Amino acid sequence: MAIPQGPNQRWSLDFVSDSLSCGRRFRILNVTDDFSRDCLAAVVNTSLSGIRVGRELDRIAEILGYPCMVVADNGTELTSNAILKWQEHRKDEWQYIAPGKLMQNCLVESFS
């Protein structure tokens, strides 16, 4: 995977999770620009579906335009039919990291 040479060439996605003191779990979708290391979004909710992920990516792209590539892990939200349709419609390159190889997505992993 080549190192991006400018902003908006490659975005990385990652989920983190935690729980409230009452025990209710929540998740955060982090979207970062791999060149600038800017956090483009930190979406917090108790449930983040593939449809919601696609909607958030479209929201960011309304401002910045679509990236040349998106890098993500193989989580269920990111391999769902909704995301596969999103990829097909936008024609962006989408690269999945190898399972268990977090260093392949190290820029967003270090952010998260």
Secondary structure, DSSP 8 states (H G I E B T S, - for coil): ----SSTTSEEEEEEEEEE-TTS-EEEEEEEEETTT--EEEEEEES---HHHHHHHHHHHHHHH---SEEEE---GGGSSHHHHHHHHHHT-EEEE--TT-GGGGHHHHHH-
